[in-house]
Amino acid sequence: MKFFVDTADVNEIRELNDMGLLDGVTTNPSLILKSGGKIADVTRQICEIVKGPVSAEVTATEYSEMLKQAKVLAAIADNICIKVPLTLDGLKACRAIRSDGRLVNVTLCFSANQALLAAKAGASFISHFIGRIDDMGIDGMELISEIRTIYDNYDYKTEILAASIRTVNHVKEAALLGADVATIPPATLKALVKHPLTDKGLEMFLADWAKTGQQIG
């Protein structure tokens, strides 16, 4: 499974990238707002840090304006992945942008039918929102299973990107169901390493090592 980090915080991205944990980054207008910077400046900094795809989202809702904004965003760096909403205009824009060889992340997916349309439009990634579906009292993981089955049935190459991840269990369950990518908030990504038995075992080993009175090197 690929790990993308869902943030526009340059310092957090640099830290995680230096650990070797990142395959890409996803941003959106809300995350750019939280960063406090200008979209072009923040996105350029992120692209300089991370070699993998960096999703930058259009804010237009009409096809021709989406394409105009996509050209502006694509000019920032070669690893920009254009993010478009899952609307009819967004799907049309996806097809056009993909024809130019640029990666496209189709976002705000909440149903298998939407995911099918995105695949037919040639989407590189389909972002479906697990946490928001859970909020509606529906199992967000079931959607991953449905999309995985449909894509495998027809050999669609669109990668399933699990988004709106809120817990470490979301990551595990998405991986078990065959999601290709998880885009994860920094704190949740770091929490994947945590386990009380790991901490306890390390504490015991260090205590025993101290008793030997030895040093390495």
N, C-alpha and C positions, 0 to 999 in steps of 0.2 A: 504494500500500500504506500502511495505517495503521501507525504505530509506537506500541506501548505499551511502557513500561519495566517490567521484572519485578523489583521491589524494594519494600521498605517504608522505605527510607532517605530521610527527608524532605529532607535536604540535597542528595542526588543528584537527587531528583525536581525540586527547585526549580531546580537548575543546568540540567538538560536542558530543562525547560519554558521557562526564560528564553531558551534558544537557539532556541526555536520548533520543537523536534523532536518534541514529544509530542502524541499524540492520545488517550492514556489511560494507565492504570496497572493492573497486576495484582498482587495480593498473595495470600498463602496463610498458613496457620498457621506454617509454617517461617520465612517471611520476617518475620512479626510477631515471632516469637521472637528472631530475629537482631537486630531493631530495638531490643529491650529495653524497648519501651513497651507500654502497654495498648492493646488492639485498637481500642476506641472512640476514644481520643485520637489514636493514630497515623493511623487511617483518616480522621478528621475533618480533621486537618492536611493530608493528601494531597488530600482533596476541595476544600479551600480554595485549593490551588495549581493544580490541573489542572481544566480545564472539562469534559474528556471523561469517559467512563465509568471508574470506579474499581472493579475487581472485589474484593469482600470475600467470603470463603468461610465457609460454614456448617461447623460441626464435627460436627453431629448426623448420624446415619446413618438415622434413622427419619423417615418422612414428616411426621408432625405436629410433631415437634421441629424439623425443618428449617424448617417454616413459621413457627414461633415465633421461631427465630433470624433468619430472613429479615426479619421485621417489625422486630426490634431493629436489624439492620444497615441496613435501608432508612431508618430514622428518623435516621440520622447525617447524610445529605445527599441532595439530589435526584439527584446523578449517581452514586449507588451502583449497581453492577451486582452482583446476587447470584450467587455462584459455588456450584454444587452438583456433587456427584460423579455420574459416569455409572453409576448403579445404577437399578434399577426405582423405588425410592423417590425417587431424585434426579430421574428423568424425570417422575414424578408431581408432584413439587414444582415442577419447571420449568414445567409446564403451569399449575399454580395461580398461581404468582408472575407469570407472563406475563399471565394473565387480569386481573391488577391493574394492568397497564401498566408493570411494572418490567422492566428488562433482566436477562437471565439468561445466565451463562457456564457451560456444562456442561463440566466438566473431567475429566482423566484418560481421554482417548479414545485407544485403541490399535488400532482397527479401523474399516474402512469401514462395517460393519454397525452399530457403535455410533454412528457419526456419522449414519447414516440415522435411527436411532431418535431421536437428539437433535433432528434437524430436524423430525421428525414431532411431537415434543413442543413445538415452537415455540421452541427455543433461539435466543437472539440471537447467541451465539458458541459455537463448538465448539472446545475447546482440545485439540489432539493433541500428543503429546510426542515430537518428532523425536529428540532426543538419547537418550532412554531406549530408543526403538525401535532406534536404531543400536547401542546397547549390547548388544542381543540378537542382533546380527549380521544384522539386517534393515534394508533401506534405508528410513529414515523419510520420505524425500521421495516414495517411491512411494505412501505413504498420502495425501499431499496431492493427488496426481494422481487417485487413485481417488475421493476425496471430492469434488474439483472436478467430475469427470465426473458423479457421481451427482446432486449438487446442481443442476448445469446441466441435466441430463436432465429434472428435475421442477420446475425454477424455484424451488427452496427458497431462502428469503431468509437463512437462517442464515449468518453470516460465519465463514469458516475462519480460525482463529487458531492460527498456528504457535507452539508453546511448546517449552520445553526446548531453546532455541537456544543453541548453544555456540560457534559460529564465524561469521565474516562470510560465509563461503560458504553457511552455512545460510540466512542472510537472502536472499542473492542467488538461491539455488535456489528458495526458497519463493516469492519474488516472480515468478520466471520461470514457475512452475507455477500461479500465480493465487491464492495465499493472500491473503485480504483484509487480514489483520492479522498482524504479527509482534510477539510480546512478548519483549523483549530485555534481558538484563542490562546495566546501565549501561556497563561497560567495553567490552562488545562493540558496543554502539550507538555509542560514541565512536570505536571502531576502524574503523567504516565509512568515515570520512573519510580514513584513512591510505593513502598509496601512495608508494613511494620516488621515483617520477618527479615527483610533486607537490613533495615536499621538495627534490629536486635542482633543479627548475625555479625554485622560489621563491628558493633560495640563489643561483642564477645571476643572477636579476633584481635581487635586492637588492645583489649585488656590483657589477653594472653601474651601477645607480642611484647607488651611493656614488661611483663614478668621475666622475659628472657634476657633483658638488658642488652639486647643486640641492636645494631643499626644496619641498614642496607645502604651501602655506598659511603 
